[in-house]
Amino acid sequence: MDKLQKPSLLRVQLLGGLWIVMVVVFIFSALPAGMGTGDILLASHFARMSFANTVVLSLVVAGYMVLRHTGWLRFPFAVLTVFFGAFALLPYLVIRDLMVLKDQSLKTPH
């Protein structure tokens, strides 16, 4: 577990793989299956609460990105995270880790 607490190639692979799985699930779940999103939100209190929790969580994560991370990359991805949630968060984390790993490799003498 220690390998996942700091930027590492293993963490990049894990987050990147998770993002790919999310995209594949999204593509297959976007196939027409009957009720639309609006109909589901109107019919189900649970769906409305889940949607509200997702929005709040996206806002919290975006705020955390802006306040706790450094670099210019955090601002566009924070805005994207508000609208697209984990679909924007996971690529940001992968790119940020790759930038840290690149900086570490440049500082380390070969």
Contacts in CASP RR format, 6 or more apart in sequence:
PFRMAT RR
TARGET T0000
AUTHOR 0000-0000-0000
METHOD contacts of the structure
MODEL  1
MDKLQKPSLLRVQLLGGLWIVMVVVFIFSALPAGMGTGDILLASHFARMS
FANTVVLSLVVAGYMVLRHTGWLRFPFAVLTVFFGAFALLPYLVIRDLMV
LKDQSLKTPH
3 10 0 8 1.000
3 11 0 8 1.000
4 10 0 8 1.000
4 11 0 8 1.000
4 14 0 8 1.000
7 96 0 8 1.000
7 97 0 8 1.000
7 100 0 8 1.000
7 101 0 8 1.000
7 104 0 8 1.000
8 97 0 8 1.000
8 101 0 8 1.000
9 101 0 8 1.000
11 97 0 8 1.000
12 94 0 8 1.000
12 97 0 8 1.000
12 98 0 8 1.000
12 101 0 8 1.000
15 90 0 8 1.000
15 93 0 8 1.000
15 94 0 8 1.000
15 97 0 8 1.000
16 90 0 8 1.000
16 91 0 8 1.000
16 94 0 8 1.000
18 90 0 8 1.000
19 86 0 8 1.000
19 87 0 8 1.000
19 90 0 8 1.000
19 91 0 8 1.000
19 94 0 8 1.000
22 86 0 8 1.000
22 87 0 8 1.000
22 90 0 8 1.000
23 87 0 8 1.000
26 87 0 8 1.000
35 43 0 8 1.000
40 47 0 8 1.000
41 47 0 8 1.000
41 48 0 8 1.000
41 51 0 8 1.000
54 85 0 8 1.000
58 81 0 8 1.000
58 82 0 8 1.000
58 83 0 8 1.000
58 85 0 8 1.000
59 82 0 8 1.000
61 81 0 8 1.000
61 85 0 8 1.000
61 89 0 8 1.000
62 78 0 8 1.000
62 79 0 8 1.000
62 81 0 8 1.000
62 82 0 8 1.000
63 78 0 8 1.000
65 74 0 8 1.000
65 77 0 8 1.000
65 78 0 8 1.000
65 81 0 8 1.000
65 89 0 8 1.000
65 92 0 8 1.000
66 74 0 8 1.000
66 75 0 8 1.000
66 78 0 8 1.000
69 96 0 8 1.000
73 92 0 8 1.000
73 95 0 8 1.000
73 96 0 8 1.000
73 99 0 8 1.000
74 92 0 8 1.000
77 88 0 8 1.000
77 89 0 8 1.000
77 91 0 8 1.000
77 92 0 8 1.000
80 88 0 8 1.000
80 92 0 8 1.000
81 88 0 8 1.000
81 89 0 8 1.000
81 92 0 8 1.000
END
